[in-house]
Amino acid sequence: MARRASRPVAAVVVVLVVVASACCWQAAADVADAQGARGPGRESDGDRAKKRIAVLGAGYAGLSAACELSRLGHEVVVLEKNDYVGGRAHQFEVEADNGQTFKFDAGPSWYWMPEVFDRFFARYGRTVQEFYQLERLDPAYRIIRNDHNGEGTVDVPGASSEAFMSWARQMNGDARLVDRLMDEAKAKYEEGVFKWIWHPMVSWWEMIDLNLVRAALQYDMFNSFVAHLQKYISSDTLLMILKWPVIFLGASPNGAPALYSMMTYGGHALGTFYPTGGLARPVVAIAELAKDLGVDIQLDAEVTSFRFDETGRGVQAVCTRNDRCEAVDGVVAAADYHHVEQTLLPPELRRYEQGFWDAQVMSPSCVLFYLGFDHRIQGLTHHTFFFDRDLDAHLHAAFDTHTWAEEPVFYVSATSKTDPSVVTGQGEALFVLVPISYQLNGTDNAARREQILHTVLTRMEENLKQPLREWLVYQKSYGTTDFERDFHSFRGNAFGHANTLSQSLVLKPSMDSLLNNLVFAGHLTNPGPGVPPSIVSGTVSANLLHDKLQVTANHHLLGFTLLGALLGALFLGILTLSVFSTRFVSYVECIRLLYVHGRTYFAAATLMKPMAFLDTAAMYGLFRVADDYVDNVGDAGERQRNLDAFMADFWRCWESGRGDYARHPTLPAIIESAHRRAYPRELFERFFRSMRMDAKRKVVCLTMDDTMEYMEGSAAVIGEFMLPILMPDRDSLAFKQAIPHARDLGLAFQITNMLRDIGEDNRLGRQYIPVDACNRHGLNGKLTSHEQPGFRELMEEMFAFTDNLYASADLGIDMLPEQVRDVIRVARLAYHRIHDKIRAANYDIFTARRRVPLREKLTILVDTVPRLKLARIALTELICAALYGLSRPHIAFVWIGAVWASWLEWPGCSYLRFHGLFVVPPLLMLARLAHQRAVADKQVPFLRRAGFWTLALCVVATLYTTPWDNFLVYRRVWGYPPERILFVIGYVPVEEYMFFTLETMLVAAVWLQVFQPTTLQAEVGPRGKGGMLVLASLGLVWIAGLSCLASEQSLYIGLILTWAMPVLILQWSLGAHVLTTHAKPVLTTIVSATAYLCVADAWAIRHGIWRINPANLVLPMGKYALPLEEALFFLVTSIMCTWGLTLAMVLWGKPIGLAVGVGTWARPPRPGRTQLITCGAVLVLSISHPALFKMVPALVVTIMRFGFWACALMAGVHLPARGRVLFAAAVVAISCAPAALAPLLAGTVLVGTLGGWHTRDRDDTLPLYKNA
């Protein structure tokens, strides 16, 4: 029973989405230019100045920043405090007392999110496999739980995603919930890894992301992580397994947002890996890549101070502890954020005070142990968690009470299980991590560490049943004080900030600084802790610094002007988000039903308040849908089943309180409105009871009581539905008094409909006119003809009964709110007039359905409704005609554009934004509709051919218009404010060159809505005399344009006509018969495209995107008026594009000459008058342009002379010998003549050809297609 949303509704959604996206696009681009918001695929800007950049720190973030800056064309030096690369991720090798050597990864031990590594190396044309190999771990890890409670050991599968999913489904019991959890986590992961983490998050404007907002609403991103898991997971063991990864992101599972379920997917479904050589190998590989890119890496070079430029807002040099200073143009601080800001920057350049840092909540730190054993240890895997004590108690101590856990849980990494080379001989190299609170910094003294190690070894021996203390040959501990000493780590933290909701995204310390040339990178800024996020942080910060170094004064100006624009973008973003909801689409569908099927009701509803209008549309949608099921022609049983199915869906949604769009598009709106108006259930029961009666094979009302019983649910109840909408105060006396009158109005409308539909009801086996009433008039209970004796008397009896109901309804109408009272009365008067139409038709309601003509309805409307309300109704009708008339998109998009232009205000809008508002959206909408129709009609080849010719026209239009447009700007006929454009080529902004193509494509898109393969006719009629008349008119218009060039006031219109007419003359000469044969669709395309472009142009002029010189206008331009010249320009360009595409689609592949009546190109016949007209036009074109462009630079003149002389040569070869001589003489004479006389001489040649001075037209009746 589910229905798809109709195409018009879908089209409206597309329009709103595209318009909102277009409005946001340029603003986002400006923010990106000023702030460096670059995704993972940005390319190098080789034309920008090369800078020397210093990167502080050679960890993952610093080295990835160095690589990116080098790729962007800068000279980079990395300054590292320690004597090794990698930072926390370095590797060290030691020799034990027994002579064995052990290699330990000092920090990170998990290789997750391999896509980030792959993408990073791919940016530089390299692959991971060039540097190291990956081994997928299986099991991914082991969890050792409390054997005393029978929980035992759990191995988490890691061989493949499906292996883990099968295991998780079995653990949970409910496979569907596991799948839903992981599908949702996968969606977050893909959005996060490929999109969100690549934003610098230095501004709240970056949060204006529809995908982020939609995902937040759809995927429960900001709920508690544990609460989120508990909705899907019932197994305690599986819950523990899925929640632990966020601990190592620095967050408590209870306090972390559900966003981080993405890590559950990334670590479990995508697998856990180990790079050959250890976890330090990737960072060494990045260092090798950096050196290959020319980066200078200096070790043991701790930066101790900055030198600032004379403005005090930029770093001029960085100085190391050996008092050596490096002159730099920019700095990426990938060292500890707090240390760099609070130690190396003066107070006035610090974004954050110390109080800010004191208030920061950090992730847990840790105590690390590096242990070497001379025996192999059984029972361990590469990753093993000892959760043999209460995990939640340890988390409570680490996150909440900030105390030492009495019985800590811990993690062991045994890299020697996967890579035996990390140990010489038999043995194990273990890395042990015990999480502790960051507030315990400085208290992890030697005694405390020894106590923790004792606990760890005791518990390991207890669980593994092996004498580990006897085998221990090497041990080293590392804690918070060591992090501070080696890395200046703020509060000795190991992981960074706690990833709570209040410290996520833009709420983290900003990647940007208050200086003009310094940015931050690393785990204390975005995206956050972890190896892959640190790689991303370095890449994004490099782009941010790159763009900061390119900032101009214009960017600062844009920073102030963007506020208003982005607020508008935010509004449109919210609007776009609502468009994606089924609730919105459901209301749109109900409004469509009301508009299409209930025009009188629709007119009344337009005067209601918005919410009342929506509720009226929703209730009408219910009535209409049910009535459609009842009135479907077909088996009564099928009608009954369809209605029952819809009723079941309705009641199911009623009980749940939410409509299911998948069951029927109208249900979300119906259910929401029904609950908002608090309709009692029995109202719907009465309505559906009546509909079930209609669905039966045969309905016969024996008495008026039967009729009234039926109408109780189909008519009287309608009044009860509408009254709470019109009079919301149910407890008022007026409401209670109005109820019977509202019921009577519904009954009166229904009986009127019954009377005029007697014939149709008979065909459906229904009779609502009481049988006893028929019998009283001798009709024997059957109504078959208006000529039956007694039929008129029966009708009058029913009219009288209905008139009493209308009289009662009039009393109720007077009680209605003034806002809708008049229109309800119009509906009442219009319906009552149906009685008069039936009488006027001699009561014949069997051969035709009697209606009140539109003219009479309008008369009633004008006589009853005040003018202001009429204007409101008319405007709403206009908008809906556009929205729901998309079966004729070429008309609809003009009205949409007009409404959009009349409503939208955007001071400071740029030319590029104008394209995003008015050109690109309709182009995409119309192109999409054309594609849908082509696919549905199996006419894709036709669409492809039209696309090819459209592109060809774009090339021609750009080449032909470029010199003309440059000359107009050169002569200051029009101009562009510098702040509204990007840059100019010649005299014209780049956006104008874009418009040459976009306008051509837009007209072509309109053409595709009007023309179809069946519309184009290959066979055209013989050429008539009208073609010559049009040609002569075009020539005269062209001469008039030439004469206009003499006056400054008429210069603009003269240039338009001089430029356009030769093309139109040529097109008409080639295909006059084609254009006249397709006159209607051609005219429709031209009018639609011109109207829309004029609307858009008027908006652009009003908002100052371009300026027209008043001195060059024939008529003065009012505040909102469009100059005559602009309207003419869009008219002629629309004609040229429409004619050109039509001729190309029809004439391609056909034998055709240059002029009308010519055969093939290979063998041109003797020319006639039409040919000479064309040649004359081309001749004048070839010499007039150089005369007009005498002030344009020589290169432009040379290019145009070449092009137009080529046209003249093409025309000349088709002349007979005598014609060629005269042609050459005319060209020479006019070329040598002064510029002022050129138009006069050219006009003389053209008039001569029209008069037939050179030759007689001997081939006037040749068909267009010689071999057709």
RAJO-V813121 format. One record per backbone hydrogen bond with DSSP energy under -0.5 kcal/mol. NH is the residue of the N-H (numbers start at 1). CO is the residue of the C=O. If there is no record, write none. Layout:
nh=NH co=CO
nh=NH co=CO
This chain:
nh=10 co=6
nh=11 co=7
nh=12 co=8
nh=13 co=9
nh=14 co=10
nh=15 co=11
nh=16 co=12
nh=17 co=13
nh=18 co=14
nh=19 co=15
nh=20 co=16
nh=21 co=17
nh=22 co=18
nh=23 co=19
nh=24 co=20
nh=25 co=21
nh=26 co=22
nh=27 co=23
nh=28 co=24
nh=29 co=25
nh=30 co=26
nh=31 co=27
nh=32 co=28
nh=33 co=29
nh=34 co=30
nh=35 co=31
nh=36 co=32
nh=38 co=36
nh=42 co=39
nh=46 co=44
nh=48 co=45
nh=53 co=51
nh=53 co=75
nh=54 co=330
nh=55 co=77
nh=56 co=54
nh=56 co=332
nh=57 co=55
nh=57 co=79
nh=63 co=59
nh=64 co=60
nh=65 co=61
nh=66 co=62
nh=67 co=63
nh=68 co=64
nh=69 co=65
nh=70 co=66
nh=71 co=67
nh=72 co=68
nh=73 co=70
nh=74 co=69
nh=75 co=51
nh=76 co=74
nh=77 co=53
nh=78 co=296
nh=79 co=55
nh=79 co=77
nh=80 co=78
nh=80 co=298
nh=86 co=58
nh=89 co=86
nh=90 co=87
nh=92 co=104
nh=94 co=102
nh=96 co=100
nh=97 co=473
nh=99 co=96
nh=102 co=94
nh=103 co=422
nh=104 co=92
nh=106 co=90
nh=106 co=104
nh=107 co=90
nh=111 co=273
nh=112 co=110
nh=116 co=113
nh=117 co=113
nh=118 co=114
nh=119 co=115
nh=120 co=116
nh=121 co=117
nh=122 co=118
nh=123 co=119
nh=123 co=120
nh=124 co=121
nh=125 co=122
nh=126 co=121
nh=130 co=127
nh=131 co=128
nh=132 co=128
nh=135 co=274
nh=137 co=272
nh=140 co=156
nh=141 co=156
nh=142 co=383
nh=143 co=154
nh=144 co=385
nh=145 co=143
nh=145 co=152
nh=147 co=145
nh=149 co=146
nh=150 co=147
nh=151 co=146
nh=154 co=143
nh=156 co=141
nh=156 co=154
nh=157 co=155
nh=164 co=160
nh=165 co=161
nh=166 co=162
nh=167 co=163
nh=168 co=164
nh=169 co=165
nh=170 co=166
nh=171 co=167
nh=172 co=168
nh=173 co=169
nh=175 co=173
nh=178 co=174
nh=179 co=175
nh=180 co=176
nh=181 co=177
nh=182 co=178
nh=183 co=179
nh=184 co=180
nh=185 co=181
nh=186 co=182
nh=187 co=183
nh=188 co=184
nh=189 co=185
nh=190 co=186
nh=191 co=187
nh=192 co=188
nh=193 co=189
nh=194 co=190
nh=195 co=191
nh=196 co=191
nh=197 co=192
nh=198 co=195
nh=199 co=196
nh=206 co=203
nh=207 co=204
nh=208 co=205
nh=209 co=207
nh=213 co=209
nh=214 co=210
nh=215 co=211
nh=216 co=212
nh=217 co=213
nh=218 co=214
nh=219 co=215
nh=221 co=216
nh=223 co=220
nh=225 co=256
nh=226 co=253
nh=228 co=224
nh=229 co=225
nh=230 co=226
nh=231 co=227
nh=231 co=228
nh=232 co=229
nh=233 co=229
nh=234 co=232
nh=239 co=235
nh=240 co=236
nh=241 co=237
nh=242 co=238
nh=243 co=239
nh=244 co=240
nh=246 co=243
nh=247 co=244
nh=248 co=244
nh=248 co=245
nh=249 co=246
nh=250 co=247
nh=251 co=246
nh=256 co=252
nh=257 co=499
nh=258 co=223
nh=259 co=221
nh=260 co=257
nh=261 co=258
nh=262 co=259
nh=263 co=260
nh=264 co=260
nh=265 co=261
nh=266 co=262
nh=267 co=263
nh=268 co=264
nh=269 co=264
nh=269 co=265
nh=270 co=265
nh=273 co=111
nh=274 co=135
nh=276 co=133
nh=278 co=275
nh=281 co=278
nh=284 co=280
nh=285 co=281
nh=286 co=282
nh=287 co=283
nh=288 co=284
nh=289 co=285
nh=290 co=286
nh=291 co=287
nh=292 co=288
nh=293 co=289
nh=294 co=291
nh=295 co=290
nh=296 co=76
nh=297 co=295
nh=298 co=78
nh=298 co=296
nh=299 co=297
nh=300 co=82
nh=301 co=80
nh=304 co=319
nh=305 co=319
nh=307 co=317
nh=309 co=314
nh=312 co=309
nh=316 co=307
nh=317 co=307
nh=318 co=326
nh=319 co=305
nh=320 co=324
nh=321 co=302
nh=323 co=320
nh=326 co=318
nh=327 co=325
nh=328 co=316
nh=329 co=52
nh=330 co=52
nh=331 co=517
nh=332 co=54
nh=333 co=331
nh=333 co=519
nh=334 co=56
nh=334 co=332
nh=340 co=336
nh=341 co=337
nh=342 co=338
nh=343 co=339
nh=344 co=339
nh=344 co=340
nh=345 co=340
nh=345 co=341
nh=349 co=346
nh=350 co=347
nh=356 co=353
nh=357 co=353
nh=358 co=354
nh=359 co=355
nh=360 co=357
nh=362 co=360
nh=363 co=496
nh=365 co=436
nh=367 co=434
nh=368 co=478
nh=369 co=432
nh=370 co=476
nh=371 co=369
nh=371 co=430
nh=372 co=474
nh=373 co=428
nh=374 co=471
nh=378 co=376
nh=380 co=377
nh=384 co=412
nh=385 co=142
nh=386 co=410
nh=387 co=144
nh=387 co=385
nh=391 co=389
nh=394 co=390
nh=395 co=391
nh=396 co=392
nh=397 co=393
nh=398 co=394
nh=399 co=395
nh=400 co=395
nh=400 co=396
nh=401 co=396
nh=402 co=397
nh=403 co=397
nh=408 co=405
nh=410 co=386
nh=411 co=433
nh=412 co=384
nh=413 co=431
nh=414 co=382
nh=414 co=412
nh=415 co=413
nh=415 co=429
nh=416 co=429
nh=417 co=414
nh=418 co=415
nh=419 co=415
nh=422 co=419
nh=423 co=420
nh=424 co=101
nh=428 co=373
nh=430 co=371
nh=430 co=428
nh=431 co=413
nh=432 co=369
nh=432 co=430
nh=433 co=411
nh=434 co=367
nh=435 co=433
nh=436 co=365
nh=440 co=437
nh=441 co=438
nh=443 co=440
nh=445 co=443
nh=449 co=445
nh=450 co=446
nh=451 co=447
nh=452 co=448
nh=453 co=449
nh=454 co=450
nh=455 co=451
nh=456 co=452
nh=457 co=453
nh=458 co=454
nh=459 co=455
nh=460 co=456
nh=461 co=457
nh=462 co=458
nh=463 co=459
nh=464 co=460
nh=465 co=461
nh=468 co=466
nh=470 co=467
nh=471 co=467
nh=472 co=468
nh=473 co=372
nh=474 co=372
nh=476 co=370
nh=478 co=368
nh=483 co=479
nh=484 co=480
nh=485 co=481
nh=486 co=482
nh=487 co=483
nh=488 co=484
nh=489 co=483
nh=492 co=489
nh=493 co=490
nh=497 co=523
nh=498 co=361
nh=499 co=250
nh=500 co=498
nh=501 co=255
nh=503 co=500
nh=504 co=501
nh=507 co=504
nh=508 co=505
nh=509 co=524
nh=513 co=518
nh=514 co=349
nh=516 co=313
nh=519 co=331
nh=520 co=511
nh=521 co=333
nh=525 co=522
nh=534 co=530
nh=535 co=531
nh=536 co=532
nh=537 co=533
nh=538 co=534
nh=539 co=535
nh=540 co=536
nh=541 co=537
nh=542 co=538
nh=543 co=539
nh=544 co=540
nh=545 co=541
nh=546 co=542
nh=547 co=543
nh=548 co=544
nh=549 co=545
nh=550 co=547
nh=551 co=548
nh=555 co=552
nh=556 co=552
nh=557 co=553
nh=558 co=554
nh=559 co=555
nh=560 co=556
nh=560 co=557
nh=561 co=557
nh=562 co=558
nh=563 co=560
nh=565 co=561
nh=566 co=562
nh=567 co=563
nh=568 co=564
nh=569 co=565
nh=570 co=566
nh=571 co=567
nh=572 co=568
nh=573 co=569
nh=574 co=570
nh=575 co=571
nh=576 co=572
nh=577 co=573
nh=578 co=574
nh=579 co=575
nh=580 co=576
nh=580 co=577
nh=581 co=578
nh=585 co=581
nh=586 co=582
nh=587 co=583
nh=588 co=584
nh=589 co=585
nh=590 co=586
nh=591 co=587
nh=592 co=588
nh=593 co=589
nh=594 co=590
nh=595 co=591
nh=596 co=592
nh=597 co=593
nh=598 co=593
nh=598 co=594
nh=602 co=598
nh=603 co=599
nh=604 co=600
nh=605 co=601
nh=606 co=602
nh=607 co=604
nh=608 co=605
nh=613 co=609
nh=614 co=610
nh=615 co=611
nh=616 co=612
nh=617 co=613
nh=618 co=614
nh=619 co=615
nh=620 co=616
nh=621 co=617
nh=622 co=618
nh=623 co=619
nh=624 co=620
nh=625 co=621
nh=626 co=622
nh=627 co=623
nh=628 co=624
nh=629 co=625
nh=630 co=626
nh=631 co=627
nh=632 co=628
nh=639 co=635
nh=640 co=636
nh=641 co=637
nh=642 co=638
nh=643 co=639
nh=644 co=640
nh=645 co=641
nh=646 co=642
nh=647 co=643
nh=648 co=644
nh=649 co=645
nh=650 co=646
nh=651 co=647
nh=652 co=648
nh=653 co=649
nh=654 co=650
nh=655 co=651
nh=656 co=652
nh=657 co=653
nh=658 co=653
nh=661 co=659
nh=663 co=660
nh=664 co=660
nh=667 co=664
nh=670 co=666
nh=671 co=667
nh=672 co=668
nh=673 co=669
nh=674 co=670
nh=675 co=671
nh=676 co=672
nh=677 co=673
nh=678 co=675
nh=679 co=674
nh=683 co=680
nh=684 co=680
nh=685 co=681
nh=686 co=682
nh=687 co=683
nh=688 co=684
nh=689 co=685
nh=690 co=686
nh=691 co=687
nh=692 co=688
nh=693 co=689
nh=694 co=690
nh=695 co=691
nh=696 co=692
nh=696 co=693
nh=699 co=765
nh=701 co=767
nh=702 co=700
nh=707 co=703
nh=708 co=704
nh=709 co=705
nh=710 co=706
nh=711 co=707
nh=712 co=708
nh=713 co=709
nh=713 co=710
nh=714 co=710
nh=715 co=711
nh=716 co=711
nh=717 co=711
nh=717 co=712
nh=718 co=715
nh=719 co=715
nh=720 co=716
nh=721 co=717
nh=722 co=718
nh=723 co=719
nh=724 co=720
nh=725 co=722
nh=726 co=722
nh=727 co=723
nh=730 co=728
nh=732 co=729
nh=736 co=732
nh=737 co=733
nh=738 co=734
nh=739 co=735
nh=741 co=737
nh=742 co=738
nh=743 co=739
nh=744 co=740
nh=745 co=741
nh=746 co=742
nh=747 co=743
nh=748 co=744
nh=749 co=745
nh=750 co=746
nh=751 co=747
nh=752 co=748
nh=753 co=749
nh=754 co=750
nh=755 co=751
nh=756 co=752
nh=757 co=753
nh=758 co=755
nh=759 co=845
nh=761 co=757
nh=762 co=758
nh=763 co=759
nh=764 co=760
nh=765 co=762
nh=766 co=761
nh=767 co=699
nh=771 co=701
nh=772 co=702
nh=774 co=770
nh=775 co=771
nh=776 co=772
nh=777 co=773
nh=777 co=774
nh=778 co=775
nh=779 co=774
nh=782 co=779
nh=784 co=782
nh=788 co=785
nh=791 co=788
nh=794 co=790
nh=795 co=791
nh=796 co=792
nh=797 co=793
nh=798 co=794
nh=799 co=795
nh=800 co=796
nh=801 co=797
nh=802 co=798
nh=803 co=799
nh=804 co=800
nh=805 co=801
nh=806 co=802
nh=807 co=803
nh=808 co=804
nh=809 co=805
nh=810 co=806
nh=811 co=807
nh=811 co=808
nh=812 co=808
nh=813 co=809
nh=814 co=810
nh=815 co=811
nh=815 co=812
nh=816 co=812
nh=816 co=813
nh=820 co=817
nh=821 co=817
nh=822 co=818
nh=824 co=820
nh=825 co=821
nh=826 co=822
nh=827 co=823
nh=828 co=824
nh=829 co=825
nh=830 co=826
nh=831 co=827
nh=832 co=828
nh=833 co=829
nh=834 co=831
nh=835 co=832
nh=836 co=832
nh=837 co=833
nh=838 co=834
nh=839 co=835
nh=840 co=836
nh=841 co=837
nh=842 co=839
nh=843 co=838
nh=844 co=841
nh=845 co=843
nh=850 co=848
nh=853 co=851
nh=857 co=853
nh=858 co=854
nh=859 co=855
nh=860 co=856
nh=861 co=857
nh=862 co=858
nh=863 co=859
nh=864 co=860
nh=865 co=861
nh=870 co=866
nh=871 co=867
nh=872 co=868
nh=873 co=869
nh=874 co=870
nh=875 co=871
nh=876 co=872
nh=877 co=873
nh=878 co=874
nh=879 co=875
nh=880 co=876
nh=881 co=877
nh=882 co=878
nh=883 co=879
nh=884 co=880
nh=888 co=885
nh=889 co=886
nh=891 co=888
nh=892 co=888
nh=893 co=889
nh=894 co=891
nh=895 co=891
nh=896 co=892
nh=897 co=893
nh=898 co=894
nh=899 co=895
nh=900 co=896
nh=901 co=897
nh=902 co=898
nh=903 co=899
nh=904 co=900
nh=909 co=906
nh=911 co=980
nh=914 co=910
nh=915 co=911
nh=916 co=912
nh=917 co=913
nh=918 co=914
nh=919 co=914
nh=919 co=915
nh=920 co=915
nh=923 co=919
nh=924 co=920
nh=925 co=921
nh=926 co=922
nh=927 co=923
nh=928 co=924
nh=929 co=925
nh=930 co=926
nh=931 co=927
nh=932 co=928
nh=933 co=929
nh=934 co=930
nh=935 co=931
nh=936 co=932
nh=937 co=933
nh=938 co=935
nh=939 co=934
nh=943 co=939
nh=944 co=940
nh=945 co=941
nh=946 co=942
nh=947 co=943
nh=948 co=944
nh=949 co=945
nh=950 co=946
nh=951 co=947
nh=952 co=948
nh=953 co=949
nh=954 co=950
nh=955 co=951
nh=956 co=952
nh=957 co=953
nh=958 co=954
nh=959 co=955
nh=960 co=956
nh=961 co=957
nh=962 co=958
nh=963 co=959
nh=964 co=960
nh=965 co=961
nh=966 co=962
nh=967 co=963
nh=968 co=964
nh=969 co=965
nh=970 co=966
nh=971 co=967
nh=972 co=969
nh=973 co=968
nh=974 co=968
nh=975 co=1107
nh=980 co=977
nh=981 co=978
nh=985 co=988
nh=987 co=985
nh=988 co=985
nh=990 co=983
nh=992 co=989
nh=993 co=989
nh=994 co=990
nh=995 co=991
nh=996 co=992
nh=997 co=993
nh=998 co=994
nh=999 co=995
nh=1000 co=996
nh=1001 co=997
nh=1002 co=998
nh=1003 co=999
nh=1004 co=1000
nh=1005 co=1001
nh=1006 co=1002
nh=1007 co=1003
nh=1008 co=1004
nh=1009 co=1005
nh=1009 co=1006
nh=1010 co=1006
nh=1011 co=1007
nh=1015 co=1012
nh=1016 co=1012
nh=1018 co=1016
nh=1020 co=1018
nh=1027 co=1024
nh=1028 co=1024
nh=1029 co=1025
nh=1030 co=1026
nh=1031 co=1027
nh=1032 co=1028
nh=1033 co=1029
nh=1034 co=1030
nh=1035 co=1031
nh=1036 co=1032
nh=1037 co=1033
nh=1038 co=1034
nh=1039 co=1035
nh=1040 co=1036
nh=1041 co=1037
nh=1042 co=1038
nh=1043 co=1039
nh=1044 co=1040
nh=1045 co=1041
nh=1045 co=1042
nh=1046 co=1043
nh=1047 co=1044
nh=1051 co=1048
nh=1052 co=1112
nh=1054 co=1050
nh=1055 co=1051
nh=1056 co=1052
nh=1057 co=1053
nh=1058 co=1054
nh=1059 co=1055
nh=1060 co=1056
nh=1061 co=1057
nh=1062 co=1058
nh=1064 co=1060
nh=1065 co=1061
nh=1066 co=1062
nh=1067 co=1063
nh=1068 co=1064
nh=1069 co=1065
nh=1070 co=1066
nh=1071 co=1067
nh=1072 co=1068
nh=1075 co=1071
nh=1076 co=1072
nh=1077 co=1073
nh=1078 co=1074
nh=1079 co=1076
nh=1082 co=1078
nh=1083 co=1079
nh=1084 co=1080
nh=1085 co=1081
nh=1086 co=1082
nh=1087 co=1083
nh=1088 co=1084
nh=1089 co=1085
nh=1090 co=1086
nh=1091 co=1087
nh=1092 co=1088
nh=1093 co=1089
nh=1094 co=1090
nh=1095 co=1091
nh=1096 co=1092
nh=1097 co=1093
nh=1098 co=1094
nh=1099 co=1095
nh=1100 co=1096
nh=1101 co=1097
nh=1102 co=1098
nh=1103 co=1099
nh=1104 co=1101
nh=1105 co=1100
nh=1107 co=975
nh=1109 co=973
nh=1110 co=1108
nh=1112 co=1109
nh=1113 co=1110
nh=1118 co=1116
nh=1127 co=1123
nh=1128 co=1124
nh=1129 co=1125
nh=1130 co=1126
nh=1131 co=1127
nh=1132 co=1128
nh=1133 co=1129
nh=1134 co=1130
nh=1135 co=1131
nh=1136 co=1132
nh=1137 co=1133
nh=1138 co=1134
nh=1139 co=1135
nh=1140 co=1136
nh=1141 co=1137
nh=1142 co=1138
nh=1143 co=1139
nh=1144 co=1140
nh=1145 co=1141
nh=1146 co=1142
nh=1147 co=1143
nh=1148 co=1144
nh=1150 co=1147
nh=1153 co=1158
nh=1158 co=1155
nh=1172 co=1168
nh=1173 co=1169
nh=1174 co=1170
nh=1175 co=1171
nh=1176 co=1172
nh=1177 co=1173
nh=1178 co=1174
nh=1179 co=1175
nh=1180 co=1176
nh=1181 co=1177
nh=1182 co=1178
nh=1183 co=1179
nh=1184 co=1180
nh=1185 co=1181
nh=1187 co=1183
nh=1188 co=1184
nh=1189 co=1185
nh=1190 co=1187
nh=1192 co=1189
nh=1196 co=1193
nh=1197 co=1193
nh=1198 co=1194
nh=1199 co=1195
nh=1200 co=1196
nh=1201 co=1197
nh=1202 co=1198
nh=1203 co=1199
nh=1204 co=1200
nh=1205 co=1201
nh=1206 co=1202
nh=1207 co=1203
nh=1208 co=1204
nh=1209 co=1205
nh=1210 co=1206
nh=1211 co=1207
nh=1212 co=1208
nh=1213 co=1209
nh=1214 co=1211
nh=1215 co=1212
nh=1220 co=1216
nh=1221 co=1217
nh=1222 co=1218
nh=1223 co=1219
nh=1224 co=1220
nh=1225 co=1221
nh=1226 co=1222
nh=1227 co=1223
nh=1228 co=1224
nh=1229 co=1225
nh=1230 co=1226
nh=1231 co=1227
nh=1232 co=1228
nh=1233 co=1229
nh=1237 co=1234
nh=1238 co=1234
nh=1238 co=1235
nh=1239 co=1235
nh=1241 co=1237
nh=1242 co=1238
nh=1243 co=1239
nh=1244 co=1240
nh=1245 co=1241
nh=1246 co=1242
nh=1247 co=1243
nh=1248 co=1244
nh=1249 co=1245
nh=1250 co=1246
nh=1251 co=1247
nh=1252 co=1249
nh=1253 co=1248
nh=1258 co=1256
nh=1262 co=1259
nh=1266 co=1151
nh=1266 co=1264
nh=1268 co=1265
